[in-house]
């Protein structure tokens, strides 16, 4: 461990020395890091596809030609392959990285919104193996969701290692996601827009350049190993008649309904499997058994299902086969994900769009043969439309279908159908297949950042472990002594096992003081009131504030949770509000561009803050060097907060870090502090005096 830490410090030291020597700007620095993320994510995507091929070859004896290979296998082998895959994936996800369960993209969105882009490095390994095994052994899921999560984890890991600011870390997560999509589908433009539209939810210039660079480099890596050609080879389709636009509008409405049905069905099956009272890791092989039964009779639902998509795109799929496959794929994907399998929803969405479009194309071709194109054209447009309806990302869907097929001639129909499908899906249901998963966890990305902050911290992050307590058997005279000595307004009454029994307040004590006979008879248990408004250590701060709003207490007892009433601490309204204010200031200050003015050798920083607050740069005092923020207790001693530390790398370059209480301050650091103007000026004056002395 010491060797690893020493190596990390050595590498970081060399990086800093390089930055000082070259005087690289912050923008250029992030572009360099984004390039590294793009290249690594590109190799990750290539490796992931090879891993899928390896497990598929191991399972059915073929990396390509799934349907043909399955026809050569006995029925019992087809049945058992997904069961074995589920038996491996279930425990792997459950014991090593539970965020690797499911389709992955919502987890990345949640990490960006609530954790400032922090993703555990182990997700790269667990997600790669779990998804590759799921897909390789027949799970009816796609590979794009896993590679988004893998690429995002790569970006997050690198960003955490070099300690970039939270805003930059989010950008690097977006770079990884863009690179993953770009490399997987040979679609650099769509990859970039997916990250901007879905993962980050904005098209800010700060994010745009690094994400584009990352996407391009990942595609270059992918093309070097996998070749430069579209994912699907389709005939050239175009509009036969201007009246055909109306048919594509109808297709958009239908695919919007299919997309919503897909989104709802996935989570209905998730709820169904959650209701089964057996260990989580045993549910995955059960789902595998159901998939195995389906594969025996309908081999096209095996894995990503690209062979069925190719049939639909070429116009060679019978209408009734396409119609049946809509429901089979819905069921197969929902079973795979609901039972705990790991994989994406992008490929199933493409599959559903292709077969829906193919069936619709055959129908309108029969009814209006003179004004309609081949069913393959409708299959291609349907692919984009279902993706748009499921993800609520029409721009990404239009671009990715264009890059997947390399066909521009039918772009008008594609634009119309994707737009109508998205509108239809939003009318039927507010959430996309991604945000619905977050909503089920109580997370809404449409809520204000204040609510996001309150939901991103738990009671355990704020509580104080030294709650004021009194044993249930404490006599009245001893209770009086305890209250007089500590001046606490109330105490929590506990038993010998520290189980919370109730609350003892000063007004109850006062009521007994006038009755001397009663004083000799009562103990703490006799005087206590029932526990009011206790919170669990797992509750988030938004839930805690809701409880505070219903009681008059300024403090609440904190219990261990999970049915336990064991007292572990207390939490105050003031502590929650202080954390909230600190996080708001931190996000606002670090999110603004600091403008420095030169004149008479003065350099000042201007930011928008509440009237009584001020932000300033202060060189690290010598007495603070090699001490942690916790040791200095700057907030208590000076009334100010360190919201960032700027590491001095040279005359121009610096890297801003968000400090924690354990952050160690080093020579050359510049503290970015915020507080009331008088407190800031007092702190600066004292440090200047110290330097003079």
DOKEKE-443143 format. One record per residue (C-alpha): residue number from 1; chain; x, y, z. Coordinates in Angstrom, 1 decimal. Example, Ala and Ser with C-alpha at 12.3 -4.5 7.8 and 13.67 -1.06 7.14 Angstrom:
% residues 2
lopa:tike:c1:c2:c3
1:A:12.3:-4.5:7.8
2:A:13.7:-1.1:7.1
This chain:
% residues 693
lopa:tike:c1:c2:c3
1:A:0.0:0.0:0.0
2:A:2.9:2.4:0.9
3:A:4.6:1.5:-2.4
4:A:1.4:2.3:-4.3
5:A:1.0:5.6:-2.5
6:A:4.6:6.6:-3.1
7:A:4.3:5.8:-6.8
8:A:1.1:7.9:-7.1
9:A:2.8:10.8:-5.3
10:A:5.9:10.5:-7.6
11:A:3.7:10.5:-10.8
12:A:1.7:13.5:-9.6
13:A:4.9:15.3:-8.8
14:A:6.2:14.7:-12.3
15:A:2.9:15.9:-13.8
16:A:3.0:19.1:-11.8
17:A:6.6:19.6:-12.9
18:A:5.6:19.2:-16.5
19:A:2.8:21.6:-16.1
20:A:5.0:24.2:-14.5
21:A:7.6:23.8:-17.3
22:A:5.1:24.0:-20.2
23:A:2.8:26.6:-18.5
24:A:-0.2:24.8:-19.6
25:A:-3.5:26.6:-19.1
26:A:-6.5:25.0:-17.3
27:A:-8.4:24.6:-20.5
28:A:-5.5:22.9:-22.2
29:A:-4.9:20.7:-19.2
30:A:-8.5:19.4:-19.2
31:A:-8.3:18.8:-23.0
32:A:-5.2:16.7:-22.3
33:A:-6.9:14.7:-19.6
34:A:-10.0:14.3:-21.8
35:A:-7.8:12.9:-24.5
36:A:-6.4:10.3:-22.1
37:A:-9.9:9.4:-21.0
38:A:-11.0:9.0:-24.6
39:A:-8.1:6.8:-25.6
40:A:-8.6:4.6:-22.5
41:A:-12.4:4.4:-22.9
42:A:-11.8:3.5:-26.6
43:A:-9.6:0.6:-25.6
44:A:-12.2:-0.3:-22.9
45:A:-14.9:-0.5:-25.6
46:A:-12.8:-2.7:-27.8
47:A:-11.8:-4.9:-24.9
48:A:-15.5:-5.1:-23.8
49:A:-16.6:-6.2:-27.3
50:A:-13.8:-8.8:-27.4
51:A:-14.9:-10.0:-23.9
52:A:-18.5:-10.5:-25.1
53:A:-17.2:-12.4:-28.1
54:A:-15.1:-14.6:-25.8
55:A:-18.0:-15.5:-23.5
56:A:-20.4:-16.0:-26.4
57:A:-17.9:-18.3:-28.2
58:A:-17.5:-20.2:-24.9
59:A:-21.2:-20.5:-24.5
60:A:-22.4:-21.4:-28.0
61:A:-19.2:-22.0:-30.0
62:A:-19.5:-18.9:-32.2
63:A:-18.7:-15.2:-32.0
64:A:-20.9:-14.4:-34.9
65:A:-23.9:-16.1:-36.5
66:A:-25.8:-16.6:-33.2
67:A:-29.0:-18.0:-34.7
68:A:-27.2:-20.6:-36.9
69:A:-25.0:-21.7:-33.9
70:A:-28.0:-22.1:-31.7
71:A:-29.7:-24.3:-34.2
72:A:-26.8:-26.8:-33.9
73:A:-27.2:-27.1:-30.1
74:A:-29.4:-29.5:-28.2
75:A:-32.4:-27.9:-26.5
76:A:-31.1:-28.6:-23.0
77:A:-27.9:-26.7:-23.7
78:A:-29.9:-23.7:-24.9
79:A:-31.8:-23.8:-21.7
80:A:-28.9:-24.2:-19.4
81:A:-26.5:-21.5:-20.9
82:A:-28.5:-18.5:-19.6
83:A:-28.9:-20.2:-16.2
84:A:-25.2:-20.6:-15.8
85:A:-24.6:-17.0:-16.9
86:A:-27.2:-15.8:-14.3
87:A:-25.6:-18.0:-11.6
88:A:-22.2:-16.2:-12.2
89:A:-23.5:-12.7:-12.7
90:A:-25.9:-12.6:-9.7
91:A:-23.3:-13.2:-6.9
92:A:-20.7:-11.1:-8.8
93:A:-22.9:-8.0:-8.8
94:A:-24.4:-8.6:-5.4
95:A:-21.1:-9.0:-3.5
96:A:-18.7:-6.7:-5.5
97:A:-20.5:-3.8:-7.1
98:A:-24.3:-3.5:-6.9
99:A:-24.4:-0.5:-9.1
100:A:-23.3:-2.8:-11.9
101:A:-26.8:-4.3:-11.9
102:A:-29.2:-3.2:-14.6
103:A:-28.5:-1.0:-17.6
104:A:-25.9:1.4:-16.0
105:A:-26.8:4.8:-17.5
106:A:-29.1:5.9:-14.6
107:A:-26.3:5.1:-12.1
108:A:-24.0:7.4:-14.0
109:A:-26.7:10.1:-14.1
110:A:-27.1:9.7:-10.4
111:A:-23.4:9.9:-9.7
112:A:-23.2:13.1:-11.7
113:A:-26.2:14.7:-10.0
114:A:-25.6:13.7:-6.4
115:A:-21.9:12.7:-6.1
116:A:-20.3:15.3:-8.4
117:A:-19.2:12.5:-10.7
118:A:-17.5:10.2:-8.2
119:A:-17.7:6.6:-9.4
120:A:-16.0:3.7:-7.7
121:A:-13.1:2.3:-9.8
122:A:-14.1:-1.3:-9.2
123:A:-17.2:-0.6:-11.4
124:A:-15.0:-0.9:-14.5
125:A:-14.0:-4.5:-13.8
126:A:-17.3:-5.7:-12.3
127:A:-19.5:-4.1:-15.0
128:A:-17.3:-5.4:-17.8
129:A:-17.4:-9.0:-16.6
130:A:-21.0:-9.0:-15.5
131:A:-22.4:-7.5:-18.7
132:A:-20.1:-9.5:-21.0
133:A:-21.2:-12.7:-19.3
134:A:-24.9:-11.7:-19.4
135:A:-24.8:-10.8:-23.1
136:A:-22.5:-13.7:-24.1
137:A:-24.8:-16.3:-22.4
138:A:-28.0:-15.0:-24.0
139:A:-29.2:-12.2:-21.8
140:A:-31.5:-10.0:-23.9
141:A:-29.7:-6.7:-23.3
142:A:-27.3:-4.3:-25.1
143:A:-23.7:-3.4:-24.8
144:A:-23.9:0.4:-24.9
145:A:-25.2:0.9:-21.3
146:A:-22.3:-1.1:-19.8
147:A:-19.7:0.8:-21.9
148:A:-21.2:4.1:-20.9
149:A:-20.8:3.1:-17.3
150:A:-17.3:1.7:-17.9
151:A:-16.1:4.8:-19.8
152:A:-17.6:7.1:-17.2
153:A:-15.9:5.1:-14.4
154:A:-12.6:5.5:-16.3
155:A:-13.1:9.3:-16.5
156:A:-14.1:9.5:-12.9
157:A:-11.2:7.5:-11.7
158:A:-8.7:9.6:-13.5
159:A:-10.3:12.8:-12.3
160:A:-10.3:11.6:-8.7
161:A:-6.7:10.5:-9.0
162:A:-5.5:13.9:-10.2
163:A:-8.0:15.7:-7.9
164:A:-9.8:18.0:-10.3
165:A:-12.7:20.1:-9.1
166:A:-16.3:18.7:-9.0
167:A:-17.3:20.6:-12.2
168:A:-14.3:19.2:-14.1
169:A:-14.9:15.7:-12.7
170:A:-18.4:15.8:-14.2
171:A:-17.0:16.8:-17.5
172:A:-14.5:13.9:-17.4
173:A:-17.4:11.5:-16.6
174:A:-19.2:12.9:-19.7
175:A:-16.0:12.4:-21.7
176:A:-15.9:8.7:-20.7
177:A:-19.6:8.2:-21.6
178:A:-19.2:9.9:-25.0
179:A:-16.1:7.9:-25.7
180:A:-17.9:4.6:-24.8
181:A:-20.8:5.3:-27.1
182:A:-18.6:6.6:-29.9
183:A:-16.3:3.6:-29.8
184:A:-19.1:1.0:-29.4
185:A:-21.1:2.2:-32.4
186:A:-18.4:3.9:-34.5
187:A:-20.4:7.1:-34.0
188:A:-18.3:10.0:-32.6
189:A:-21.0:12.7:-33.2
190:A:-23.8:10.7:-31.5
191:A:-21.4:9.8:-28.6
192:A:-20.7:13.4:-27.9
193:A:-24.3:14.4:-28.0
194:A:-25.4:11.5:-25.9
195:A:-23.1:12.7:-23.1
196:A:-24.2:16.3:-23.4
197:A:-28.0:15.6:-23.8
198:A:-28.4:12.6:-21.4
199:A:-25.5:12.4:-19.0
200:A:-24.7:16.1:-18.3
201:A:-28.0:17.6:-19.5
202:A:-26.4:20.7:-21.0
203:A:-24.4:21.9:-24.0
204:A:-22.1:24.3:-22.1
205:A:-18.9:25.3:-23.9
206:A:-16.9:24.2:-20.9
207:A:-18.1:20.6:-21.5
208:A:-18.3:20.6:-25.3
209:A:-14.7:20.8:-26.3
210:A:-13.3:18.0:-24.0
211:A:-16.2:15.7:-24.8
212:A:-15.8:16.1:-28.6
213:A:-12.0:15.4:-28.3
214:A:-12.6:12.4:-26.1
215:A:-15.3:11.0:-28.5
216:A:-13.1:11.5:-31.6
217:A:-10.1:9.7:-30.1
218:A:-12.2:6.8:-28.8
219:A:-13.6:6.3:-32.3
220:A:-10.1:6.4:-33.7
221:A:-9.0:3.6:-31.3
222:A:-12.1:1.6:-32.2
223:A:-11.6:2.0:-35.9
224:A:-8.0:0.9:-35.6
225:A:-9.1:-2.5:-34.1
226:A:-12.6:-3.0:-35.4
227:A:-12.6:-1.2:-38.8
228:A:-14.3:1.8:-40.2
229:A:-17.8:0.8:-41.3
230:A:-21.4:1.4:-40.1
231:A:-22.8:-1.0:-37.5
232:A:-25.6:-1.9:-39.9
233:A:-25.4:-2.3:-43.6
234:A:-28.7:-1.2:-45.2
235:A:-29.9:-0.5:-48.7
236:A:-30.3:3.1:-49.7
237:A:-33.8:4.2:-48.7
238:A:-35.5:7.5:-49.4
239:A:-38.9:9.1:-49.4
240:A:-41.0:7.8:-52.2
241:A:-43.7:10.5:-51.9
242:A:-44.2:13.6:-49.8
243:A:-47.4:12.0:-48.5
244:A:-45.2:9.3:-46.9
245:A:-44.3:11.9:-44.2
246:A:-47.8:11.4:-42.7
247:A:-47.1:7.7:-42.4
248:A:-43.9:8.4:-40.5
249:A:-45.9:10.7:-38.2
250:A:-48.1:7.7:-37.4
251:A:-45.1:5.5:-37.0
252:A:-43.7:8.1:-34.5
253:A:-46.9:7.9:-32.5
254:A:-46.9:4.1:-32.4
255:A:-43.2:3.9:-31.5
256:A:-43.7:6.5:-28.7
257:A:-46.3:4.1:-27.3
258:A:-43.9:1.1:-27.7
259:A:-41.1:3.1:-25.9
260:A:-43.3:3.9:-22.9
261:A:-44.5:0.3:-22.7
262:A:-40.9:-0.8:-22.8
263:A:-39.9:1.6:-20.0
264:A:-42.8:0.6:-17.8
265:A:-42.5:-3.1:-18.4
266:A:-38.8:-3.2:-17.4
267:A:-39.6:-1.8:-14.0
268:A:-42.8:-3.9:-13.5
269:A:-40.6:-7.0:-13.8
270:A:-38.0:-5.4:-11.5
271:A:-40.8:-5.0:-8.9
272:A:-42.0:-8.5:-9.5
273:A:-38.5:-10.0:-8.8
274:A:-38.1:-7.7:-5.8
275:A:-41.2:-9.2:-4.3
276:A:-39.8:-12.7:-4.4
277:A:-38.4:-13.4:-1.0
278:A:-35.1:-15.1:-1.8
279:A:-31.5:-13.7:-1.9
280:A:-30.9:-11.3:-4.8
281:A:-28.2:-13.4:-6.4
282:A:-30.5:-16.4:-6.8
283:A:-33.0:-14.4:-8.8
284:A:-30.6:-13.9:-11.8
285:A:-30.4:-17.7:-12.7
286:A:-34.2:-17.9:-12.4
287:A:-34.5:-15.1:-15.0
288:A:-31.9:-17.0:-17.0
289:A:-34.0:-20.1:-17.0
290:A:-37.0:-18.2:-18.5
291:A:-34.7:-16.7:-21.1
292:A:-33.4:-20.2:-21.9
293:A:-36.9:-21.5:-22.5
294:A:-37.5:-18.6:-24.9
295:A:-34.3:-19.2:-26.8
296:A:-35.3:-22.8:-27.5
297:A:-38.2:-21.6:-29.6
298:A:-37.2:-18.0:-30.5
299:A:-33.4:-17.8:-31.0
300:A:-33.5:-14.2:-32.3
301:A:-34.0:-12.9:-28.7
302:A:-30.5:-14.2:-27.8
303:A:-28.1:-11.4:-26.7
304:A:-28.1:-8.0:-28.5
305:A:-30.2:-9.4:-31.4
306:A:-28.4:-7.7:-34.3
307:A:-29.3:-10.5:-36.7
308:A:-33.0:-9.8:-36.4
309:A:-32.3:-6.1:-36.9
310:A:-30.4:-6.8:-40.1
311:A:-33.3:-8.9:-41.4
312:A:-35.7:-6.1:-40.7
313:A:-33.5:-3.4:-42.2
314:A:-33.1:-5.5:-45.4
315:A:-36.9:-5.9:-45.7
316:A:-36.6:-9.7:-45.3
317:A:-38.7:-10.2:-42.2
318:A:-42.3:-11.4:-42.4
319:A:-44.8:-9.0:-40.9
320:A:-46.2:-11.6:-38.4
321:A:-42.7:-12.6:-37.3
322:A:-41.9:-8.9:-36.7
323:A:-45.2:-8.4:-34.8
324:A:-44.5:-11.4:-32.5
325:A:-40.9:-10.3:-31.8
326:A:-42.1:-7.0:-30.5
327:A:-43.7:-8.7:-27.5
328:A:-41.0:-11.4:-27.2
329:A:-38.2:-8.8:-27.0
330:A:-40.1:-6.7:-24.5
331:A:-40.6:-9.7:-22.3
332:A:-37.0:-11.1:-22.7
333:A:-35.3:-7.8:-21.9
334:A:-37.6:-7.1:-18.9
335:A:-36.9:-10.5:-17.5
336:A:-33.1:-10.1:-18.0
337:A:-32.9:-6.7:-16.3
338:A:-35.6:-7.4:-13.7
339:A:-34.0:-10.5:-12.4
340:A:-30.6:-8.7:-11.9
341:A:-28.8:-9.1:-15.2
342:A:-26.3:-6.5:-16.4
343:A:-26.7:-4.8:-19.8
344:A:-28.0:-1.8:-21.7
345:A:-31.4:-0.9:-23.1
346:A:-30.1:0.8:-26.3
347:A:-29.8:-2.4:-28.4
348:A:-33.2:-3.7:-27.2
349:A:-34.7:-0.3:-28.2
350:A:-33.1:-0.6:-31.6
351:A:-34.5:-4.1:-31.9
352:A:-38.0:-3.0:-30.9
353:A:-37.9:-0.1:-33.3
354:A:-36.7:-2.3:-36.2
355:A:-39.4:-5.0:-35.8
356:A:-42.2:-2.4:-35.0
357:A:-41.1:-0.4:-38.1
358:A:-40.9:-3.6:-40.2
359:A:-44.4:-4.7:-39.3
360:A:-45.8:-1.2:-39.9
361:A:-44.0:-0.9:-43.2
362:A:-45.5:-4.2:-44.4
363:A:-49.0:-3.0:-43.4
364:A:-48.7:0.5:-45.2
365:A:-47.0:-1.1:-48.1
366:A:-50.0:-3.4:-48.6
367:A:-52.5:-0.5:-48.1
368:A:-50.6:2.2:-50.1
369:A:-48.1:0.4:-52.4
370:A:-47.6:3.4:-54.8
371:A:-46.5:5.9:-52.2
372:A:-44.5:3.8:-49.7
373:A:-40.9:2.6:-49.5
374:A:-39.8:-0.9:-48.6
375:A:-40.5:-2.1:-45.0
376:A:-36.8:-1.8:-44.3
377:A:-37.0:2.0:-44.5
378:A:-39.7:2.0:-41.8
379:A:-37.6:-0.4:-39.8
380:A:-34.7:2.0:-39.9
381:A:-36.8:5.0:-38.9
382:A:-38.5:2.9:-36.2
383:A:-35.1:2.1:-34.6
384:A:-34.4:5.8:-34.0
385:A:-38.0:6.6:-33.0
386:A:-38.1:4.0:-30.2
387:A:-34.7:5.0:-28.9
388:A:-35.9:8.7:-28.9
389:A:-39.1:7.8:-27.1
390:A:-37.4:5.6:-24.5
391:A:-34.5:8.0:-23.7
392:A:-36.3:11.3:-24.4
393:A:-33.2:12.2:-26.4
394:A:-34.3:12.9:-30.0
395:A:-31.1:14.7:-31.1
396:A:-28.9:11.8:-30.0
397:A:-31.3:9.3:-31.6
398:A:-31.3:11.1:-35.0
399:A:-27.5:11.4:-35.0
400:A:-26.8:7.8:-33.9
401:A:-29.2:6.3:-36.5
402:A:-27.5:8.4:-39.2
403:A:-24.1:7.2:-38.1
404:A:-25.1:3.6:-37.5
405:A:-26.5:3.2:-41.0
406:A:-24.5:5.9:-42.9
407:A:-27.8:6.8:-44.8
408:A:-28.7:10.4:-45.1
409:A:-31.4:10.2:-47.7
410:A:-34.2:9.3:-45.2
411:A:-33.1:11.9:-42.6
412:A:-36.3:13.9:-42.9
413:A:-38.5:10.9:-42.1
414:A:-36.1:10.0:-39.2
415:A:-36.3:13.6:-37.8
416:A:-40.1:13.6:-37.9
417:A:-40.6:10.2:-36.4
418:A:-38.0:10.7:-33.6
419:A:-39.6:14.1:-32.6
420:A:-43.1:12.8:-32.7
421:A:-42.1:9.7:-30.7
422:A:-40.4:11.8:-28.0
423:A:-43.5:14.1:-27.7
424:A:-45.8:11.1:-27.6
425:A:-43.7:9.4:-24.9
426:A:-43.6:12.5:-22.8
427:A:-47.4:12.9:-23.1
428:A:-48.0:9.4:-22.0
429:A:-45.4:9.4:-19.2
430:A:-43.1:12.1:-17.7
431:A:-40.0:10.0:-17.3
432:A:-37.6:8.4:-19.7
433:A:-36.4:4.9:-19.1
434:A:-33.3:6.4:-17.4
435:A:-35.0:9.0:-15.2
436:A:-37.8:6.6:-14.2
437:A:-35.2:4.4:-12.4
438:A:-33.9:7.4:-10.5
439:A:-37.5:8.6:-9.7
440:A:-38.2:5.2:-8.1
441:A:-35.2:5.9:-5.8
442:A:-36.7:9.3:-4.8
443:A:-34.3:11.2:-7.1
444:A:-35.6:13.8:-9.5
445:A:-33.1:15.4:-11.9
446:A:-35.7:18.1:-12.5
447:A:-35.7:19.2:-8.9
448:A:-33.8:22.3:-7.8
449:A:-30.2:22.0:-6.9
450:A:-31.1:22.8:-3.3
451:A:-33.2:19.6:-3.0
452:A:-30.5:17.6:-4.8
453:A:-27.9:18.8:-2.2
454:A:-30.2:17.9:0.7
455:A:-30.8:14.4:-0.8
456:A:-27.1:13.8:-1.5
457:A:-26.1:13.9:2.2
458:A:-27.3:11.5:4.9
459:A:-27.8:12.0:8.6
460:A:-24.6:10.1:9.2
461:A:-22.7:12.8:7.4
462:A:-23.8:15.5:9.8
463:A:-24.8:13.9:13.1
464:A:-22.8:14.2:16.3
465:A:-22.1:10.9:18.1
466:A:-22.0:12.5:21.6
467:A:-25.8:12.8:22.2
468:A:-26.9:13.9:25.7
469:A:-28.1:10.8:27.5
470:A:-29.5:9.7:30.8
471:A:-29.9:6.1:32.0
472:A:-33.5:5.1:32.6
473:A:-32.8:4.3:36.3
474:A:-31.2:7.6:37.2
475:A:-32.8:9.1:40.3
476:A:-34.4:12.5:40.4
477:A:-31.7:14.2:42.4
478:A:-29.0:12.9:40.0
479:A:-31.2:14.2:37.1
480:A:-31.2:17.7:38.7
481:A:-27.4:17.6:39.0
482:A:-26.9:16.6:35.4
483:A:-29.3:19.3:34.1
484:A:-27.6:22.0:36.3
485:A:-24.1:21.0:35.3
486:A:-24.5:20.8:31.5
487:A:-27.4:23.3:30.7
488:A:-28.9:21.0:28.1
489:A:-32.6:21.6:27.4
490:A:-33.4:17.9:27.1
491:A:-31.7:14.5:27.4
492:A:-32.4:11.1:25.7
493:A:-33.4:8.3:28.1
494:A:-31.7:5.0:27.3
495:A:-31.4:1.6:28.8
496:A:-28.3:-0.4:29.5
497:A:-28.1:-1.5:25.9
498:A:-28.3:2.1:24.7
499:A:-31.8:1.5:23.3
500:A:-33.7:4.8:23.0
501:A:-36.7:4.9:25.4
502:A:-37.8:8.5:25.4
503:A:-36.9:12.2:26.0
504:A:-36.5:14.1:29.3
505:A:-37.0:17.9:29.0
506:A:-36.5:20.8:31.5
507:A:-40.2:21.7:31.6
508:A:-41.0:18.2:33.0
509:A:-38.3:18.6:35.6
510:A:-39.7:21.9:36.7
511:A:-43.2:20.4:37.2
512:A:-41.8:17.9:39.7
513:A:-39.7:20.4:41.7
514:A:-42.7:21.6:43.7
515:A:-43.5:18.1:45.0
516:A:-40.8:16.9:47.4
517:A:-42.5:13.7:48.2
518:A:-42.6:12.7:44.5
519:A:-39.0:13.5:44.0
520:A:-37.9:10.6:46.2
521:A:-40.0:8.1:44.2
522:A:-39.4:8.9:40.5
523:A:-36.6:7.9:38.2
524:A:-35.8:9.1:34.6
525:A:-38.1:6.4:33.1
526:A:-41.1:7.7:35.0
527:A:-40.6:11.3:33.8
528:A:-39.7:10.8:30.2
529:A:-41.9:11.5:27.2
530:A:-42.1:9.1:24.3
531:A:-39.4:9.6:21.6
532:A:-40.6:12.2:19.1
533:A:-39.2:12.4:15.6
534:A:-36.2:10.2:15.7
535:A:-34.3:9.7:12.5
536:A:-32.2:6.9:11.1
537:A:-28.6:7.2:10.2
538:A:-29.5:6.3:6.6
539:A:-32.1:9.0:6.2
540:A:-31.1:11.9:3.9
541:A:-31.2:15.5:5.1
542:A:-34.3:16.3:3.1
543:A:-36.2:13.6:5.0
544:A:-34.7:14.9:8.3
545:A:-35.9:18.5:7.6
546:A:-39.4:17.2:7.0
547:A:-39.3:15.6:10.4
548:A:-38.0:18.8:12.0
549:A:-40.9:20.7:10.4
550:A:-43.3:18.6:12.4
551:A:-41.7:18.9:15.9
552:A:-40.5:21.8:18.1
553:A:-37.1:20.3:19.0
554:A:-33.9:21.8:17.7
555:A:-32.2:18.4:17.9
556:A:-33.4:14.9:16.9
557:A:-32.1:11.6:18.2
558:A:-30.4:9.4:15.6
559:A:-30.9:5.6:15.7
560:A:-29.1:2.9:13.9
561:A:-32.0:2.1:11.6
562:A:-33.2:-1.1:10.0
563:A:-35.8:-1.6:12.8
564:A:-33.2:-0.8:15.6
565:A:-33.8:1.9:18.2
566:A:-30.2:1.9:19.4
567:A:-29.1:5.5:19.9
568:A:-26.0:6.4:17.9
569:A:-26.0:10.3:18.1
570:A:-28.0:13.4:17.5
571:A:-28.6:15.9:14.7
572:A:-29.5:19.6:14.9
573:A:-31.4:21.8:12.6
574:A:-28.4:24.2:12.7
575:A:-25.9:21.6:11.6
576:A:-28.1:20.8:8.5
577:A:-28.5:24.4:7.6
578:A:-24.7:25.1:7.9
579:A:-23.9:22.2:5.6
580:A:-26.6:23.4:3.2
581:A:-25.2:26.9:3.1
582:A:-21.6:25.6:2.7
583:A:-22.5:23.5:-0.2
584:A:-24.5:26.3:-1.9
585:A:-21.6:28.7:-1.5
586:A:-19.1:26.0:-2.7
587:A:-21.1:25.3:-5.8
588:A:-21.7:28.9:-6.6
589:A:-18.2:30.2:-6.1
590:A:-16.5:27.3:-7.9
591:A:-19.0:27.5:-10.7
592:A:-18.2:31.2:-11.5
593:A:-15.4:32.5:-13.5
594:A:-13.1:34.7:-11.4
595:A:-12.2:38.0:-13.1
596:A:-8.9:39.5:-11.9
597:A:-8.2:43.2:-12.3
598:A:-4.7:44.6:-12.4
599:A:-3.9:48.1:-11.3
600:A:-1.6:49.7:-8.8
601:A:-0.3:46.2:-8.2
602:A:-3.6:45.1:-6.8
603:A:-5.4:41.9:-7.9
604:A:-9.0:41.2:-6.8
605:A:-11.5:38.5:-7.4
606:A:-15.2:39.3:-8.0
607:A:-18.0:36.8:-7.5
608:A:-21.7:37.1:-6.8
609:A:-22.4:36.3:-3.1
610:A:-24.9:37.4:-0.5
611:A:-24.4:41.0:0.5
612:A:-22.7:40.3:3.8
613:A:-20.3:37.6:2.4
614:A:-17.0:37.9:0.8
615:A:-14.7:35.5:-1.1
616:A:-10.9:36.0:-1.2
617:A:-7.6:34.3:-2.0
618:A:-5.1:34.0:0.9
619:A:-1.6:32.5:0.6
620:A:-1.2:29.6:3.1
621:A:0.3:30.9:6.4
622:A:3.5:29.1:7.4
623:A:1.9:28.0:10.7
624:A:-0.8:26.1:8.7
625:A:1.6:24.0:6.7
626:A:1.4:20.2:7.0
627:A:-1.7:20.5:9.1
628:A:-5.2:19.3:8.3
629:A:-8.3:21.5:8.2
630:A:-9.7:19.5:11.1
631:A:-6.6:20.2:13.2
632:A:-6.8:23.9:12.5
633:A:-10.6:24.2:13.1
634:A:-10.6:27.4:11.0
635:A:-14.4:27.7:10.9
636:A:-14.7:27.7:14.7
637:A:-11.6:29.9:15.3
638:A:-12.1:32.5:12.6
639:A:-15.7:32.1:11.3
640:A:-14.6:31.5:7.7
641:A:-14.9:28.4:5.4
642:A:-12.2:27.1:3.1
643:A:-14.2:26.3:-0.1
644:A:-11.2:25.4:-2.3
645:A:-7.5:25.0:-2.3
646:A:-5.5:26.1:-5.3
647:A:-2.4:24.1:-5.7
648:A:0.4:26.4:-6.9
649:A:2.0:24.8:-9.9
650:A:3.6:27.9:-11.5
651:A:3.0:31.5:-12.4
652:A:0.0:30.7:-14.5
653:A:-1.2:27.2:-13.8
654:A:-3.1:25.9:-10.7
655:A:-5.4:23.0:-9.9
656:A:-8.3:23.7:-7.6
657:A:-9.3:21.1:-5.1
658:A:-12.4:20.7:-3.0
659:A:-11.1:20.2:0.6
660:A:-12.3:17.7:3.2
661:A:-11.7:18.0:6.9
662:A:-8.8:15.6:6.4
663:A:-7.1:17.6:3.6
664:A:-3.5:18.4:4.5
665:A:-2.3:21.9:3.6
666:A:1.0:22.2:1.8
667:A:3.5:25.0:1.3
668:A:2.6:27.1:-1.7
669:A:-1.2:26.4:-1.4
670:A:-3.6:29.3:-1.9
671:A:-6.7:29.1:0.2
672:A:-10.0:30.3:-1.3
673:A:-12.0:31.4:1.7
674:A:-15.6:32.7:2.1
675:A:-17.3:34.3:5.1
676:A:-18.7:37.5:6.4
677:A:-16.5:40.5:5.3
678:A:-15.4:41.3:8.9
679:A:-14.3:37.8:9.5
680:A:-12.4:37.5:6.3
681:A:-10.6:40.8:6.9
682:A:-9.7:39.8:10.5
683:A:-8.3:36.5:9.3
684:A:-6.2:38.2:6.6
685:A:-5.0:40.8:9.0
686:A:-3.9:38.2:11.6
687:A:-2.0:36.2:8.9
688:A:-0.3:39.3:7.7
689:A:0.7:40.2:11.2
690:A:2.1:36.6:11.7
691:A:4.2:37.0:8.5
692:A:5.5:40.3:9.7
693:A:6.4:39.0:13.1
